[in-house]
Amino acid sequence: MDELWPAGSVTLKIDGRTCFVGLTRIFENGSFARPHQDSLRRDGPDLIIARSIKDQLAANIYLDKADAGGVLQLWSRRLPDDEYEAMKQAGGHGIDPESLGAPDAQIAPEVGDLILFRSSHLHAVSKIEGRPRVAASAFIGYWGAQEPLRFWS
Ligand SMILES: O=C(O)CCC(=O)C(=O)O
């Protein structure tokens, strides 16, 4: 990314401190992720840098796969923040999949895959069956064509 993007790429700094990149996420048997949208602006409402972010991608490298399930489901829709907050389950992360139509794309990741997707838009992970599904994950923030991409987890 640093070589390909004209303004390069850096690790996100918050209050002068460098963020961690490369969170490893393990989905155990029976777990799943409801449809959700990731937003630095929502997660860090007091962060000055979050106010000017224009979009957010996820970069996941899949290290192990479940026996079945664990499909990454992507919708091309992004709900406005107020609508998303209203639909979000109380105290939880994500919204009821029944309230959305079918996903626009579904990807069953293979071990070694790198998948980049627009995590500001609705996405979910279907229920894992059997062995845990493991991925190293990061977000990539887009602040505009003249700005470096910024990475964090
Ligand atoms: O593990 C995945 O495929 C996607 C996980 C997820 O919801 C995310 O990266 O925001």
The ligand as an ORCA input file, in Angstrom:
! r2SCAN-3c Opt
* xyz 0 1
  O     -13.552    -11.751      9.468
  C     -14.163    -11.248      8.526
  O     -14.277    -11.819      7.434
  C     -14.782     -9.880      8.671
  C     -14.779     -9.446     10.084
  C     -15.381     -8.083     10.274
  O     -16.531     -7.955     10.552
  C     -14.559     -6.904     10.096
  O     -13.388     -7.011      9.680
  O     -15.061     -5.796     10.385
*
